[in-house]
């Protein structure tokens, strides 16, 4: 991995996340290769005693066997299984041992549409619409065929390009049938970004105090925003 991606992922997740919009994430597997242009991401911070405490993050109560990958080194993926239903994919940020990452919430399939469609059909009776192939974290992981077996895997740096999709295609052709996961950054950061509180996060971590959800405006692949409900104790 070259210095560009490594240096980016050393930064706090709220700084990294918007820079990932428009990048292309490629996942090559024996069953086929799929590439996503990232359209929606969320940043997550560290433990309660860190410089960026985040009550909505898996890291908040410290390192465990389940979340160990979230504590680095940066430039790897953290994959977890949630609600007993689906997997979710994160890019690990911050120096090793600190804790933090960016959740990949949604993307546009730009490589391997047929492969992604077949994967999504594994638990559906009808073919999903193109825009929904990788809309939402669970669908992202399913389209890319990423599971807990990929937790802690290295994220290959595929460089920075004015056309990340074209660069991704070149890398797929060059690398052939190897199994790998990599990222092409867009040469220029997105000029227009929607910023909100994180969706589906309960408690304080899902409030406006943590405006760490970033999305490209007008993208049909972006998942609907669901405002969190803050639980309050009942007083007598």
FENUR-V67577 format. One record per helix or strand of 2 or more residues. SS is the DSSP state (a for helix, b for strand). FROM is the first residue (numbers start at 1). TO is the last residue. If there is no record, write none. Layout:
BEGIN
SS:FROM:TO
SS:FROM:TO
END
This chain:
BEGIN
a:3:9
a:13:20
b:24:29
b:32:44
a:68:71
b:76:82
b:86:92
b:101:111
a:113:123
a:130:132
a:137:144
a:148:150
b:156:161
a:164:175
b:180:186
b:194:196
a:203:206
b:213:215
END
